């Protein structure tokens, strides 16, 4: 199954928004995959996933623009 290019952008934006909202959370830990982890580990995880999705979107747009030329 192929993911839509706009879905990558939406997922990247959602993870970025979640990262920024976590900056206002006063908790010192967060539950991630059934384990309590440091809040900064959780934030790094969310930020890394956001970067991956946005990079996939940009790469997809680059490939499409190369196909048109």
N, C-alpha and C positions, 0 to 999 in steps of 0.2 A: 504494500500500500504506500502510495506516495503522498507526502504531506504537502499541503498548499503553501506557497511562499508567504502568503499573508498570515497563515497560521503561525509560522515561525516568528513573524514580527509581533503578533498579538501575544504569544507566549513570552517572548523577550520583554515586552512592555509590562506584562503582568508580574513577572518575576522581579523586574526593576522596581515596580511600585511596591511589591511586597518587601523588598529590601529596604526601601526608604521608610515604610511604615514600621519596620522592625527597629529602626534607629530611635523611635520614640517609645519603644517598649522598655520598661524599667526592670524587666526580669534579668536575672544573671545567667539563666540557663533556658534551654528550649528543648522540647522532645523532638528528636530527629531519628527516624527509623527505629523506634522503640527504645532509644537510649536518650538520657539527658546529656546534652552537650553544652559547652560554653556558648553564650549568645553570639560571640564573635565567630565561632566556627559555623554556626547556623547562618549568620549573615554572609560569610564568605562563600558558603555553599550556594545560597540564593543568588548572590552576585555573579558567581562563576557560571551558573546555569543561564542567567540572563545574557551574559556575554556570549555564550555558545549559541543561543537561539538567534541573537542579533547578527552574529557572524554568519550563521547559516543563511539568514535572510539576505545579507549583503552579497554573499557568494552566489546565491541563486539569481539575484538581480544581475550580477556581473556576467554570469553564464548566458542569461537571456539576452543581454545587450550584445554579447559577442555573436550570438546566433543570428541576430538581425542584420549584422554588417557583413 
